[in-house]
Amino acid sequence: MNTPFKRIGLFIRKDDPVMESAVIEVNELLHARNLQVCCNEPLAFLPELPVTSIADFASACDLTIAIGGDGTMLSAARALAGSELPIVGINVGRLGFLADVTLKDLQVQLGRILDGQYRKDQRYMLQAHHNGKSEPLSIAMNDVVIHCHQSLHMIEFETHINGRFLNSQRADGVVIATPTGSTAYAMSAGGPILDVDLDALVIASVCPHTLSNRPLVVSANSVIDIKISENNQTTAMVTCDGRPGHLLQPGDTIRIQRHANRVDLLHLEDHDHYSILRAKLEWGRKLTC
């Protein structure tokens, strides 16, 4: 079968020895199909593999294969958002929510996708703006988190949704998550798991001081403003997808809203998000008396 993909870009976060065998195996499979292959990083163990900047993947490649795990998928998604270049995730290690092609079944699973037997899964992203600036601090596929910085003190902040006051609270922080990120930090903070096809956001406080505080689900089109109270005695920080963040001072405001660009993930045709939830969260375990 002729593949719809001729030029493949391998995306890895670093030259990690743990991933060496995985990258070699993927590279051999692709070359056996006479496909052009490049990588976003120079590899000491594959010095002959051409290197292409991730910024040039959209023009140089037909498909990106992210090798590593969900963190690698998030990095690739942020870098390629809006390019319409599809991404396939190959999971090295534990089962991932996003990277669902396994090394164990690599030949069959990746082979099917390369043969065009896949379904497209489009995910939206968030952007965070600081103090009304036009350029976003960063974009996120999972979540934007505002939290206390290097302190055991809680932070005080106000939340507005679409210009309307929601509440004022003291907590260790607040998580604004997409459906993709609802199974990450937001879930740990007690938030609900959203179906990935929902057009919604989760707002979940982290260790709030009031017992009446509960996670909130709002439209994905909402504009959420988090204002750090002037009364804070410590700095806060905003992070996107868990990456090194930006320090916030008392009185600062972070605006979170949907990003204009989306990301195209490719899954096997029989991909079942609920089966992944069962496996990751151990919902399928037999109950014993």
ROLUMSE-638330 format. One record per residue (C-alpha): x, z, y; residue number from 1. Coordinates in steps of 0.2 Angstrom, whole numbers, plus 5000, padded with zeros to 4 digits. Example, Ala and Ser with C-alpha at 12.3 -4.5 7.8 and 13.67 -1.06 7.14 Angstrom:
# ROLUMSE-638330
<pt><east>5062</east><up>5039</up><north>4978</north><resi>1</resi></pt>
<pt><east>5068</east><up>5036</up><north>4995</north><resi>2</resi></pt>
***
This chain:
# ROLUMSE-638330
<pt><east>5000</east><up>5000</up><north>5000</north><resi>1</resi></pt>
<pt><east>5006</east><up>4996</up><north>5017</north><resi>2</resi></pt>
<pt><east>5009</east><up>5011</up><north>5028</north><resi>3</resi></pt>
<pt><east>5002</east><up>5011</up><north>5046</north><resi>4</resi></pt>
<pt><east>5018</east><up>5020</up><north>5051</north><resi>5</resi></pt>
<pt><east>5034</east><up>5011</up><north>5052</north><resi>6</resi></pt>
<pt><east>5045</east><up>5022</up><north>5063</north><resi>7</resi></pt>
<pt><east>5045</east><up>5041</up><north>5060</north><resi>8</resi></pt>
<pt><east>5052</east><up>5055</up><north>5071</north><resi>9</resi></pt>
<pt><east>5057</east><up>5071</up><north>5062</north><resi>10</resi></pt>
<pt><east>5055</east><up>5086</up><north>5073</north><resi>11</resi></pt>
<pt><east>5064</east><up>5102</up><north>5070</north><resi>12</resi></pt>
<pt><east>5067</east><up>5117</up><north>5081</north><resi>13</resi></pt>
<pt><east>5086</east><up>5119</up><north>5077</north><resi>14</resi></pt>
<pt><east>5099</east><up>5115</up><north>5064</north><resi>15</resi></pt>
<pt><east>5093</east><up>5129</up><north>5053</north><resi>16</resi></pt>
<pt><east>5102</east><up>5130</up><north>5036</north><resi>17</resi></pt>
<pt><east>5086</east><up>5136</up><north>5028</north><resi>18</resi></pt>
<pt><east>5078</east><up>5119</up><north>5032</north><resi>19</resi></pt>
<pt><east>5093</east><up>5108</up><north>5026</north><resi>20</resi></pt>
<pt><east>5086</east><up>5104</up><north>5009</north><resi>21</resi></pt>
<pt><east>5069</east><up>5101</up><north>5016</north><resi>22</resi></pt>
<pt><east>5075</east><up>5089</up><north>5029</north><resi>23</resi></pt>
<pt><east>5086</east><up>5080</up><north>5017</north><resi>24</resi></pt>
<pt><east>5071</east><up>5078</up><north>5005</north><resi>25</resi></pt>
<pt><east>5059</east><up>5071</up><north>5018</north><resi>26</resi></pt>
<pt><east>5073</east><up>5059</up><north>5024</north><resi>27</resi></pt>
<pt><east>5076</east><up>5052</up><north>5007</north><resi>28</resi></pt>
<pt><east>5057</east><up>5050</up><north>5004</north><resi>29</resi></pt>
<pt><east>5055</east><up>5040</up><north>5020</north><resi>30</resi></pt>
<pt><east>5070</east><up>5029</up><north>5017</north><resi>31</resi></pt>
<pt><east>5064</east><up>5025</up><north>5000</north><resi>32</resi></pt>
<pt><east>5049</east><up>5018</up><north>5008</north><resi>33</resi></pt>
<pt><east>5061</east><up>5008</up><north>5020</north><resi>34</resi></pt>
<pt><east>5055</east><up>5017</up><north>5035</north><resi>35</resi></pt>
<pt><east>5065</east><up>5019</up><north>5051</north><resi>36</resi></pt>
<pt><east>5069</east><up>5038</up><north>5054</north><resi>37</resi></pt>
<pt><east>5076</east><up>5048</up><north>5068</north><resi>38</resi></pt>
<pt><east>5077</east><up>5066</up><north>5073</north><resi>39</resi></pt>
<pt><east>5075</east><up>5076</up><north>5089</north><resi>40</resi></pt>
<pt><east>5091</east><up>5086</up><north>5085</north><resi>41</resi></pt>
<pt><east>5108</east><up>5080</up><north>5079</north><resi>42</resi></pt>
<pt><east>5111</east><up>5087</up><north>5061</north><resi>43</resi></pt>
<pt><east>5127</east><up>5092</up><north>5054</north><resi>44</resi></pt>
<pt><east>5121</east><up>5089</up><north>5036</north><resi>45</resi></pt>
<pt><east>5114</east><up>5072</up><north>5041</north><resi>46</resi></pt>
<pt><east>5126</east><up>5065</up><north>5054</north><resi>47</resi></pt>
<pt><east>5121</east><up>5047</up><north>5051</north><resi>48</resi></pt>
<pt><east>5103</east><up>5051</up><north>5056</north><resi>49</resi></pt>
<pt><east>5099</east><up>5043</up><north>5073</north><resi>50</resi></pt>
<pt><east>5095</east><up>5056</up><north>5087</north><resi>51</resi></pt>
<pt><east>5080</east><up>5053</up><north>5099</north><resi>52</resi></pt>
<pt><east>5075</east><up>5065</up><north>5112</north><resi>53</resi></pt>
<pt><east>5057</east><up>5072</up><north>5109</north><resi>54</resi></pt>
<pt><east>5053</east><up>5065</up><north>5127</north><resi>55</resi></pt>
<pt><east>5056</east><up>5047</up><north>5119</north><resi>56</resi></pt>
<pt><east>5046</east><up>5050</up><north>5103</north><resi>57</resi></pt>
<pt><east>5030</east><up>5042</up><north>5110</north><resi>58</resi></pt>
<pt><east>5039</east><up>5025</up><north>5113</north><resi>59</resi></pt>
<pt><east>5051</east><up>5026</up><north>5098</north><resi>60</resi></pt>
<pt><east>5040</east><up>5032</up><north>5084</north><resi>61</resi></pt>
<pt><east>5023</east><up>5029</up><north>5076</north><resi>62</resi></pt>
<pt><east>5022</east><up>5047</up><north>5068</north><resi>63</resi></pt>
<pt><east>5030</east><up>5064</up><north>5071</north><resi>64</resi></pt>
<pt><east>5034</east><up>5075</up><north>5056</north><resi>65</resi></pt>
<pt><east>5037</east><up>5093</up><north>5061</north><resi>66</resi></pt>
<pt><east>5047</east><up>5102</up><north>5048</north><resi>67</resi></pt>
<pt><east>5047</east><up>5121</up><north>5048</north><resi>68</resi></pt>
<pt><east>5030</east><up>5129</up><north>5050</north><resi>69</resi></pt>
<pt><east>5017</east><up>5133</up><north>5062</north><resi>70</resi></pt>
<pt><east>5029</east><up>5138</up><north>5076</north><resi>71</resi></pt>
<pt><east>5037</east><up>5121</up><north>5074</north><resi>72</resi></pt>
<pt><east>5020</east><up>5113</up><north>5075</north><resi>73</resi></pt>
<pt><east>5016</east><up>5122</up><north>5091</north><resi>74</resi></pt>
<pt><east>5033</east><up>5116</up><north>5099</north><resi>75</resi></pt>
<pt><east>5030</east><up>5098</up><north>5094</north><resi>76</resi></pt>
<pt><east>5012</east><up>5099</up><north>5100</north><resi>77</resi></pt>
<pt><east>5017</east><up>5105</up><north>5117</north><resi>78</resi></pt>
<pt><east>5031</east><up>5092</up><north>5118</north><resi>79</resi></pt>
<pt><east>5019</east><up>5078</up><north>5113</north><resi>80</resi></pt>
<pt><east>5003</east><up>5083</up><north>5121</north><resi>81</resi></pt>
<pt><east>4994</east><up>5068</up><north>5129</north><resi>82</resi></pt>
<pt><east>5006</east><up>5055</up><north>5120</north><resi>83</resi></pt>
<pt><east>4993</east><up>5051</up><north>5107</north><resi>84</resi></pt>
<pt><east>5007</east><up>5052</up><north>5094</north><resi>85</resi></pt>
<pt><east>5000</east><up>5060</up><north>5078</north><resi>86</resi></pt>
<pt><east>5009</east><up>5075</up><north>5070</north><resi>87</resi></pt>
<pt><east>5010</east><up>5080</up><north>5052</north><resi>88</resi></pt>
<pt><east>5017</east><up>5097</up><north>5048</north><resi>89</resi></pt>
<pt><east>5028</east><up>5101</up><north>5033</north><resi>90</resi></pt>
<pt><east>5028</east><up>5119</up><north>5029</north><resi>91</resi></pt>
<pt><east>5044</east><up>5127</up><north>5024</north><resi>92</resi></pt>
<pt><east>5040</east><up>5144</up><north>5017</north><resi>93</resi></pt>
<pt><east>5023</east><up>5153</up><north>5018</north><resi>94</resi></pt>
<pt><east>5007</east><up>5144</up><north>5019</north><resi>95</resi></pt>
<pt><east>5003</east><up>5139</up><north>5037</north><resi>96</resi></pt>
<pt><east>4987</east><up>5136</up><north>5047</north><resi>97</resi></pt>
<pt><east>4993</east><up>5120</up><north>5055</north><resi>98</resi></pt>
<pt><east>5008</east><up>5114</up><north>5044</north><resi>99</resi></pt>
<pt><east>4999</east><up>5111</up><north>5027</north><resi>100</resi></pt>
<pt><east>5010</east><up>5098</up><north>5018</north><resi>101</resi></pt>
<pt><east>5020</east><up>5108</up><north>5005</north><resi>102</resi></pt>
<pt><east>5038</east><up>5104</up><north>4999</north><resi>103</resi></pt>
<pt><east>5031</east><up>5107</up><north>4981</north><resi>104</resi></pt>
<pt><east>5019</east><up>5092</up><north>4983</north><resi>105</resi></pt>
<pt><east>5029</east><up>5083</up><north>4996</north><resi>106</resi></pt>
<pt><east>5029</east><up>5066</up><north>4986</north><resi>107</resi></pt>
<pt><east>5011</east><up>5065</up><north>4983</north><resi>108</resi></pt>
<pt><east>5004</east><up>5073</up><north>5000</north><resi>109</resi></pt>
<pt><east>5016</east><up>5065</up><north>5012</north><resi>110</resi></pt>
<pt><east>5014</east><up>5049</up><north>5002</north><resi>111</resi></pt>
<pt><east>4995</east><up>5049</up><north>5004</north><resi>112</resi></pt>
<pt><east>4997</east><up>5051</up><north>5023</north><resi>113</resi></pt>
<pt><east>5010</east><up>5038</up><north>5025</north><resi>114</resi></pt>
<pt><east>4998</east><up>5026</up><north>5015</north><resi>115</resi></pt>
<pt><east>4984</east><up>5030</up><north>5028</north><resi>116</resi></pt>
<pt><east>4974</east><up>5042</up><north>5017</north><resi>117</resi></pt>
<pt><east>4972</east><up>5055</up><north>5030</north><resi>118</resi></pt>
<pt><east>4960</east><up>5062</up><north>5043</north><resi>119</resi></pt>
<pt><east>4963</east><up>5066</up><north>5061</north><resi>120</resi></pt>
<pt><east>4961</east><up>5083</up><north>5068</north><resi>121</resi></pt>
<pt><east>4961</east><up>5084</up><north>5088</north><resi>122</resi></pt>
<pt><east>4965</east><up>5100</up><north>5096</north><resi>123</resi></pt>
<pt><east>4964</east><up>5105</up><north>5114</north><resi>124</resi></pt>
<pt><east>4977</east><up>5115</up><north>5124</north><resi>125</resi></pt>
<pt><east>4977</east><up>5128</up><north>5138</north><resi>126</resi></pt>
<pt><east>4987</east><up>5128</up><north>5154</north><resi>127</resi></pt>
<pt><east>4992</east><up>5143</up><north>5165</north><resi>128</resi></pt>
<pt><east>4994</east><up>5143</up><north>5184</north><resi>129</resi></pt>
<pt><east>5003</east><up>5156</up><north>5194</north><resi>130</resi></pt>
<pt><east>4996</east><up>5161</up><north>5211</north><resi>131</resi></pt>
<pt><east>4987</east><up>5145</up><north>5214</north><resi>132</resi></pt>
<pt><east>5002</east><up>5133</up><north>5212</north><resi>133</resi></pt>
<pt><east>4997</east><up>5116</up><north>5207</north><resi>134</resi></pt>
<pt><east>5010</east><up>5114</up><north>5193</north><resi>135</resi></pt>
<pt><east>5006</east><up>5125</up><north>5177</north><resi>136</resi></pt>
<pt><east>5019</east><up>5138</up><north>5172</north><resi>137</resi></pt>
<pt><east>5017</east><up>5131</up><north>5154</north><resi>138</resi></pt>
<pt><east>5004</east><up>5124</up><north>5142</north><resi>139</resi></pt>
<pt><east>4999</east><up>5132</up><north>5125</north><resi>140</resi></pt>
<pt><east>4990</east><up>5127</up><north>5109</north><resi>141</resi></pt>
<pt><east>4987</east><up>5144</up><north>5103</north><resi>142</resi></pt>
<pt><east>4985</east><up>5157</up><north>5117</north><resi>143</resi></pt>
<pt><east>4990</east><up>5163</up><north>5134</north><resi>144</resi></pt>
<pt><east>4994</east><up>5182</up><north>5134</north><resi>145</resi></pt>
<pt><east>4996</east><up>5193</up><north>5149</north><resi>146</resi></pt>
<pt><east>5004</east><up>5210</up><north>5144</north><resi>147</resi></pt>
<pt><east>5014</east><up>5224</up><north>5150</north><resi>148</resi></pt>
<pt><east>5033</east><up>5221</up><north>5151</north><resi>149</resi></pt>
<pt><east>5046</east><up>5233</up><north>5144</north><resi>150</resi></pt>
<pt><east>5035</east><up>5248</up><north>5147</north><resi>151</resi></pt>
<pt><east>5023</east><up>5259</up><north>5137</north><resi>152</resi></pt>
<pt><east>5012</east><up>5260</up><north>5152</north><resi>153</resi></pt>
<pt><east>4995</east><up>5250</up><north>5152</north><resi>154</resi></pt>
<pt><east>4992</east><up>5237</up><north>5165</north><resi>155</resi></pt>
<pt><east>4977</east><up>5236</up><north>5176</north><resi>156</resi></pt>
<pt><east>4969</east><up>5219</up><north>5179</north><resi>157</resi></pt>
<pt><east>4953</east><up>5211</up><north>5184</north><resi>158</resi></pt>
<pt><east>4945</east><up>5196</up><north>5175</north><resi>159</resi></pt>
<pt><east>4935</east><up>5182</up><north>5184</north><resi>160</resi></pt>
<pt><east>4926</east><up>5168</up><north>5174</north><resi>161</resi></pt>
<pt><east>4922</east><up>5153</up><north>5185</north><resi>162</resi></pt>
<pt><east>4924</east><up>5163</up><north>5200</north><resi>163</resi></pt>
<pt><east>4912</east><up>5177</up><north>5194</north><resi>164</resi></pt>
<pt><east>4918</east><up>5194</up><north>5192</north><resi>165</resi></pt>
<pt><east>4918</east><up>5200</up><north>5174</north><resi>166</resi></pt>
<pt><east>4927</east><up>5217</up><north>5173</north><resi>167</resi></pt>
<pt><east>4941</east><up>5228</up><north>5178</north><resi>168</resi></pt>
<pt><east>4951</east><up>5236</up><north>5165</north><resi>169</resi></pt>
<pt><east>4966</east><up>5245</up><north>5159</north><resi>170</resi></pt>
<pt><east>4974</east><up>5239</up><north>5143</north><resi>171</resi></pt>
<pt><east>4991</east><up>5234</up><north>5135</north><resi>172</resi></pt>
<pt><east>4986</east><up>5216</up><north>5139</north><resi>173</resi></pt>
<pt><east>4973</east><up>5202</up><north>5136</north><resi>174</resi></pt>
<pt><east>4974</east><up>5187</up><north>5125</north><resi>175</resi></pt>
<pt><east>4965</east><up>5170</up><north>5130</north><resi>176</resi></pt>
<pt><east>4965</east><up>5160</up><north>5114</north><resi>177</resi></pt>
<pt><east>4959</east><up>5142</up><north>5108</north><resi>178</resi></pt>
<pt><east>4950</east><up>5140</up><north>5092</north><resi>179</resi></pt>
<pt><east>4968</east><up>5136</up><north>5085</north><resi>180</resi></pt>
<pt><east>4975</east><up>5152</up><north>5091</north><resi>181</resi></pt>
<pt><east>4960</east><up>5163</up><north>5086</north><resi>182</resi></pt>
<pt><east>4969</east><up>5167</up><north>5070</north><resi>183</resi></pt>
<pt><east>4985</east><up>5172</up><north>5079</north><resi>184</resi></pt>
<pt><east>4987</east><up>5186</up><north>5091</north><resi>185</resi></pt>
<pt><east>4968</east><up>5186</up><north>5096</north><resi>186</resi></pt>
<pt><east>4963</east><up>5190</up><north>5078</north><resi>187</resi></pt>
<pt><east>4976</east><up>5205</up><north>5078</north><resi>188</resi></pt>
<pt><east>4968</east><up>5211</up><north>5094</north><resi>189</resi></pt>
<pt><east>4951</east><up>5212</up><north>5085</north><resi>190</resi></pt>
<pt><east>4945</east><up>5195</up><north>5091</north><resi>191</resi></pt>
<pt><east>4933</east><up>5183</up><north>5081</north><resi>192</resi></pt>
<pt><east>4939</east><up>5168</up><north>5071</north><resi>193</resi></pt>
<pt><east>4933</east><up>5152</up><north>5079</north><resi>194</resi></pt>
<pt><east>4929</east><up>5137</up><north>5069</north><resi>195</resi></pt>
<pt><east>4942</east><up>5124</up><north>5075</north><resi>196</resi></pt>
<pt><east>4929</east><up>5112</up><north>5080</north><resi>197</resi></pt>
<pt><east>4921</east><up>5123</up><north>5092</north><resi>198</resi></pt>
<pt><east>4923</east><up>5120</up><north>5111</north><resi>199</resi></pt>
<pt><east>4926</east><up>5138</up><north>5115</north><resi>200</resi></pt>
<pt><east>4939</east><up>5151</up><north>5120</north><resi>201</resi></pt>
<pt><east>4941</east><up>5169</up><north>5115</north><resi>202</resi></pt>
<pt><east>4945</east><up>5183</up><north>5128</north><resi>203</resi></pt>
<pt><east>4952</east><up>5198</up><north>5118</north><resi>204</resi></pt>
<pt><east>4959</east><up>5214</up><north>5126</north><resi>205</resi></pt>
<pt><east>4974</east><up>5222</up><north>5118</north><resi>206</resi></pt>
<pt><east>4972</east><up>5241</up><north>5115</north><resi>207</resi></pt>
<pt><east>4959</east><up>5243</up><north>5130</north><resi>208</resi></pt>
<pt><east>4957</east><up>5260</up><north>5137</north><resi>209</resi></pt>
<pt><east>4938</east><up>5259</up><north>5136</north><resi>210</resi></pt>
<pt><east>4929</east><up>5259</up><north>5119</north><resi>211</resi></pt>
<pt><east>4915</east><up>5248</up><north>5126</north><resi>212</resi></pt>
<pt><east>4927</east><up>5234</up><north>5128</north><resi>213</resi></pt>
<pt><east>4924</east><up>5220</up><north>5116</north><resi>214</resi></pt>
<pt><east>4931</east><up>5202</up><north>5114</north><resi>215</resi></pt>
<pt><east>4921</east><up>5189</up><north>5123</north><resi>216</resi></pt>
<pt><east>4918</east><up>5170</up><north>5118</north><resi>217</resi></pt>
<pt><east>4916</east><up>5158</up><north>5132</north><resi>218</resi></pt>
<pt><east>4915</east><up>5139</up><north>5135</north><resi>219</resi></pt>
<pt><east>4931</east><up>5130</up><north>5133</north><resi>220</resi></pt>
<pt><east>4927</east><up>5123</up><north>5150</north><resi>221</resi></pt>
<pt><east>4928</east><up>5140</up><north>5158</north><resi>222</resi></pt>
<pt><east>4941</east><up>5144</up><north>5172</north><resi>223</resi></pt>
<pt><east>4948</east><up>5161</up><north>5169</north><resi>224</resi></pt>
<pt><east>4957</east><up>5171</up><north>5182</north><resi>225</resi></pt>
<pt><east>4967</east><up>5187</up><north>5178</north><resi>226</resi></pt>
<pt><east>4972</east><up>5197</up><north>5193</north><resi>227</resi></pt>
<pt><east>4985</east><up>5210</up><north>5191</north><resi>228</resi></pt>
<pt><east>4980</east><up>5226</up><north>5201</north><resi>229</resi></pt>
<pt><east>4989</east><up>5231</up><north>5216</north><resi>230</resi></pt>
<pt><east>4989</east><up>5249</up><north>5209</north><resi>231</resi></pt>
<pt><east>5001</east><up>5244</up><north>5194</north><resi>232</resi></pt>
<pt><east>5017</east><up>5254</up><north>5194</north><resi>233</resi></pt>
<pt><east>5025</east><up>5241</up><north>5182</north><resi>234</resi></pt>
<pt><east>5028</east><up>5223</up><north>5180</north><resi>235</resi></pt>
<pt><east>5017</east><up>5212</up><north>5168</north><resi>236</resi></pt>
<pt><east>5022</east><up>5196</up><north>5160</north><resi>237</resi></pt>
<pt><east>5012</east><up>5180</up><north>5155</north><resi>238</resi></pt>
<pt><east>5018</east><up>5171</up><north>5139</north><resi>239</resi></pt>
<pt><east>5011</east><up>5155</up><north>5131</north><resi>240</resi></pt>
<pt><east>5012</east><up>5153</up><north>5113</north><resi>241</resi></pt>
<pt><east>5023</east><up>5168</up><north>5112</north><resi>242</resi></pt>
<pt><east>5038</east><up>5160</up><north>5121</north><resi>243</resi></pt>
<pt><east>5049</east><up>5169</up><north>5134</north><resi>244</resi></pt>
<pt><east>5037</east><up>5172</up><north>5148</north><resi>245</resi></pt>
<pt><east>5036</east><up>5174</up><north>5167</north><resi>246</resi></pt>
<pt><east>5036</east><up>5190</up><north>5176</north><resi>247</resi></pt>
<pt><east>5021</east><up>5195</up><north>5186</north><resi>248</resi></pt>
<pt><east>5020</east><up>5207</up><north>5201</north><resi>249</resi></pt>
<pt><east>5006</east><up>5218</up><north>5206</north><resi>250</resi></pt>
<pt><east>4993</east><up>5207</up><north>5215</north><resi>251</resi></pt>
<pt><east>4998</east><up>5191</up><north>5206</north><resi>252</resi></pt>
<pt><east>4985</east><up>5180</up><north>5198</north><resi>253</resi></pt>
<pt><east>4985</east><up>5169</up><north>5183</north><resi>254</resi></pt>
<pt><east>4973</east><up>5155</up><north>5181</north><resi>255</resi></pt>
<pt><east>4970</east><up>5149</up><north>5163</north><resi>256</resi></pt>
<pt><east>4960</east><up>5133</up><north>5159</north><resi>257</resi></pt>
<pt><east>4959</east><up>5119</up><north>5147</north><resi>258</resi></pt>
<pt><east>4973</east><up>5106</up><north>5148</north><resi>259</resi></pt>
<pt><east>4969</east><up>5088</up><north>5151</north><resi>260</resi></pt>
<pt><east>4979</east><up>5083</up><north>5136</north><resi>261</resi></pt>
<pt><east>4975</east><up>5085</up><north>5117</north><resi>262</resi></pt>
<pt><east>4985</east><up>5084</up><north>5102</north><resi>263</resi></pt>
<pt><east>4982</east><up>5074</up><north>5086</north><resi>264</resi></pt>
<pt><east>4986</east><up>5082</up><north>5069</north><resi>265</resi></pt>
<pt><east>4985</east><up>5073</up><north>5053</north><resi>266</resi></pt>
<pt><east>4979</east><up>5081</up><north>5037</north><resi>267</resi></pt>
<pt><east>4975</east><up>5075</up><north>5020</north><resi>268</resi></pt>
<pt><east>4958</east><up>5069</up><north>5017</north><resi>269</resi></pt>
<pt><east>4953</east><up>5084</up><north>5006</north><resi>270</resi></pt>
<pt><east>4960</east><up>5096</up><north>5019</north><resi>271</resi></pt>
<pt><east>4949</east><up>5112</up><north>5020</north><resi>272</resi></pt>
<pt><east>4952</east><up>5124</up><north>5034</north><resi>273</resi></pt>
<pt><east>4941</east><up>5137</up><north>5025</north><resi>274</resi></pt>
<pt><east>4952</east><up>5137</up><north>5010</north><resi>275</resi></pt>
<pt><east>4967</east><up>5140</up><north>5021</north><resi>276</resi></pt>
<pt><east>4958</east><up>5155</up><north>5029</north><resi>277</resi></pt>
<pt><east>4954</east><up>5161</up><north>5011</north><resi>278</resi></pt>
<pt><east>4972</east><up>5160</up><north>5006</north><resi>279</resi></pt>
<pt><east>4980</east><up>5167</up><north>5022</north><resi>280</resi></pt>
<pt><east>4968</east><up>5181</up><north>5024</north><resi>281</resi></pt>
<pt><east>4966</east><up>5184</up><north>5005</north><resi>282</resi></pt>
<pt><east>4947</east><up>5182</up><north>5006</north><resi>283</resi></pt>
<pt><east>4947</east><up>5174</up><north>4988</north><resi>284</resi></pt>
<pt><east>4954</east><up>5190</up><north>4979</north><resi>285</resi></pt>
<pt><east>4943</east><up>5196</up><north>4965</north><resi>286</resi></pt>
<pt><east>4934</east><up>5213</up><north>4969</north><resi>287</resi></pt>
<pt><east>4936</east><up>5226</up><north>4956</north><resi>288</resi></pt>
<pt><east>4926</east><up>5242</up><north>4955</north><resi>289</resi></pt>
***
